[in-house]
């Protein structure tokens, strides 16, 4: 079900913060209602997402009620893809990415996000799977407000090809997300129900 748009609000920061509160609650409820959503989303991803052969794919290590990426990591590794995890910089900047294999040690950063050891090799992914609070079918993404993925995607897109894939519960879809010039759009969104090509508004894999 797509949530209806919010009533008119003051543009910019205030409207985003209100939407973040609303969608955090919606995601929490979706996680409670669909504990198996990560498994189904992984299947949809592997069947429909544009995966170049031998691609390096960056995942996120799930926190709290974020959609679980562990089934997706297992599926990608089984098919021979290289997995990476993002590393948050100490100062506001872009993310870096380090390779990760099953069994590699992970350590919490200052935000509590599990990240690879500094000994893990740094890599450049061609496909970045992002967490989010809300999305639209045209690729608008509501994150947590730090801007890390926006800065990272902008830099990587300036250097060459990279695809951003939002990984979310279907219940996180909304009609409108307030966007600024610094906000980067998603190329695809994958949920437990479908894969959405946000670039051309093509929909596949509906369950």
N, C-alpha and C positions, 0 to 999 in steps of 0.2 A: 504494500500500500504506500503510495506517495503522500507524504505529509503536505497539507495545504500551505501556501505561502504565509509568512507572518504578516500581521498588519503593518502599515507604514510606520517606520521608525526613523530616528535620526541616522543619516547615512554614516557609513564607516565603522569605526571601532565599536561603538555602542551596540549596533545591530548585530555585529559578528559575535560579541560576547553573549548577548541574549540567545542567539541561535546555538552557540556552543553549549550553554547550559541545557537547552531543550534537547539537543541531539545527544549529549552525554547520557541523559536519562533514557532516551530512545534506544541507544546502543546497549545500555545495561539491561534493558528489558529484552532486547533481541537476543543477547547472550544467554539470558536465563531461559528464554523460550526455545532456542535452537542450539543446544550444546554441541550438536553434530555438524553445525554449519561449516566449520573449517574443512571438514572432510569433503563435503559436497562442493564447496567453492574450489578446492584443489582439483577435483575432477573436471569442473567447468573450465578452469584455467588451462589445464593440460590439453583439453579438447579444442579450445577456441582461441586462446591468446596467441599472438604472433611471436613465436619463439624461433629465432634463427638457430641453425645447427651449431652446437658448441658454445652457445651464448653464456656470458656471465650474467647472472641474475641476482640482484640485491633484494633480499627480504628484510623484514623487520622482526625483531624478537618480541613477541606479543607481551603486552603489559595489561594487567587488569582485565577488562572485558573487550579488548581489541580482538578482531577475528583471528583465530588461531592459524598461524602459518606453518606449524609443524607438519601437518599432512602434505602441504605443498612442498616443503623442503625435502621430505622423503621421496615424493614423486619426481622432483627435479633431479635429485641425486641418483635415483634409480635409472634415469634416462641419460645420465652422463653429463649433465649440465654442472657448471661451476657456480657455487653459492657464495654470496658475499653478505656481510652485515655492515650497516652504517656505523660510523664513529662520529660522535658529536664533538666539534671543536671546543676548546676552552674559551675562546672568544667568539662573538657572533660572526659567523662566516659560513662556508659551505661544508657539507659533510664529506668525509672521506670514506672509503670502503675497503674492508679487509676480507680476504678469502676465509671461508669457514667450511670445515668438514665435520661430519658426525663424530662426536667424541672430543673435538677440540675444546680446550678450556675457554670459558667465558667469565668475564668479570663485570660487576656493576659499575657504571660511570657515576658521576656526581648526581645524575638524575634518576639513578636506579635502573637504567637501561643496560641490559646485558650486551657486552661488546667483546670482540675477539682480543686476544693478546696482541701487544705491540710487535711481537715476533711474527705474527701472521702477515703474509705479503699483501701489500696494498694493490688493489686492482681497479679497473674502470668498467663498471657494468654497462651493458647496452640496454638492459631492461630493469627498471627500478619499481619495485612493489612498495606502495606507500600505505601507511595507516591513515585514518581520517575520522572525522566526526560526521561529515555529511558530504554528499555529492549530488550533482545534477547530471542528466543524460548528455549534456553538452560539455562535460568534463570539468566543471567548476568544482573545486575542492575546498572544504573547510577543515583546516588543520587545527593545531593547538595554539597558534599565535606566535611561535618562535621564528617562523619564516625560514627554517633550515632547509626544508625540501624545496621551497620556492627559489632560494638563492642557489641551491645545488643544481636544480634542473635548468635554471637560466644559464649557469656557467657551462654545464655539459652540453646543452643544446647549441651554445655558441661555438663549441669545439667540434661538434659532429653529431651523428645520429644517436639518439637515446629515446626510449619509450618509457612513459610513466603510466603505471597501472595501479589504480586505486583498488584496494582489497577490502571489502566491506560487507556488512549484512545488507540484505535488500531493504530492510527497514530504515536504513540511513539515507535513502534517496529523498530528496526534496525538490521542489520546483525552482527555487531561487536561492543562490548563495551570493551575498554581497562580494564583489570582486574589485580589487584595485589594480593599478598598472603593474605592480610588483608580483601579483599572484600568477602562478603558472598553472595552466590547465592540464588535466589528465588526458592521455591518449585513449586509454581503455579503462573500464571499470569491470571488475569481476565480483560477483556475489554468489551466494549459494544457489541462486536461481538462474542466473544468466551471465553472459559476457556481452558488454556493450562497447561497440566501437564509437567512442565519443567524437572522433574526427569527422565521421560521416553519418552519425546517428543511425548506424546499422546495428541491428540487434540479432544475436544468435544464441542458441543454446538455451532457450527458455524452457524451464521445467514446469 
